[in-house]
Amino acid sequence: MRNNQNNPSSSSGSGGNPPKYPKKFYFSRRKYCVFCKDKIKFVDYKNYKTLDNFVLETGKILPGRVTGTCPYHQKQLSKAIKRARHMAFLKFVEPKRG
């Protein structure tokens, strides 16, 4: 009776623990900073083909946790994308399809 006082949802005799299933292993490749790998010290806004890889179709800048860029290069990347948009190298928003 003492165990049932602490855990009201447990039924008598079942022990109150749900059945355990084997864990499924999920392997994901480690993300790395593309700019650190290529030893790029400054992200240039004129290199719009590289910047286009870090922007969604809706115009949003992808975060560093998604792309794997380090905080140092992510800050430069966001500034470079904003400059490239202002200088009309990149579009602010893609036109809607359909």
C-alpha positions in Angstrom: 0.0 0.0 0.0 2.9 2.3 0.6 4.0 2.4 -3.1 0.4 3.3 -4.2 0.4 6.4 -2.0 3.2 8.0 -3.9 2.1 7.0 -7.4 -1.7 7.1 -7.8 -1.6 6.1 -11.5 0.0 2.7 -10.9 -2.3 -0.2 -10.7 -2.0 -2.8 -8.1 0.2 -5.7 -9.1 1.6 -4.3 -12.3 4.5 -2.5 -10.7 3.6 0.8 -12.3 6.6 0.9 -14.8 5.8 1.0 -18.5 7.4 -1.7 -20.7 10.9 -0.8 -22.0 11.6 -1.0 -25.7 15.1 -1.3 -27.2 16.6 2.1 -28.0 16.9 2.9 -31.7 20.3 4.4 -32.6 20.3 7.4 -34.8 23.6 8.4 -36.4 24.0 11.9 -37.7 27.2 13.3 -39.2 29.0 15.9 -37.2 28.3 19.4 -38.4 31.3 21.6 -39.2 32.0 25.1 -40.3 32.5 25.3 -44.0 34.4 28.6 -43.7 36.8 27.2 -41.0 37.4 24.1 -43.2 38.3 26.2 -46.2 40.3 28.6 -44.0 38.2 31.6 -45.1 38.8 34.5 -42.7 36.3 36.9 -44.1 32.9 36.1 -45.6 32.5 38.4 -48.6 29.1 39.7 -49.6 30.1 39.8 -53.3 30.4 36.0 -53.3 26.6 35.6 -53.7 26.7 31.9 -54.9 28.2 30.8 -51.5 25.7 33.0 -49.6 22.8 31.5 -51.5 23.4 28.2 -49.8 22.7 29.7 -46.4 19.3 31.3 -47.3 15.9 29.5 -47.5 13.5 30.0 -50.4 11.4 32.2 -48.2 14.4 34.5 -47.7 15.2 33.5 -44.1 18.8 33.1 -43.0 19.6 29.6 -41.8 20.8 29.4 -38.2 24.2 28.1 -37.2 22.8 25.0 -35.5 21.3 23.9 -38.8 24.2 24.8 -41.1 27.0 24.0 -38.7 28.8 27.3 -39.0 30.7 28.6 -36.0 29.4 31.7 -34.2 32.3 33.8 -35.5 31.5 33.0 -39.2 27.7 33.0 -38.6 27.9 36.6 -37.5 29.9 37.5 -40.7 27.6 35.4 -42.8 24.4 37.2 -41.6 26.0 40.6 -42.2 27.2 39.6 -45.7 23.7 38.3 -46.6 22.1 41.5 -45.5 24.7 43.6 -47.5 24.2 41.4 -50.5 20.5 41.9 -50.3 20.9 45.7 -50.1 23.3 45.7 -53.1 20.8 43.5 -55.0 23.1 40.4 -55.3 20.5 38.4 -53.4 16.7 38.5 -53.4 14.9 39.4 -50.2 12.1 36.9 -50.9 11.6 34.4 -53.7 8.4 35.0 -55.7 5.5 32.6 -54.9 5.0 29.6 -57.2 1.7 28.5 -58.4 
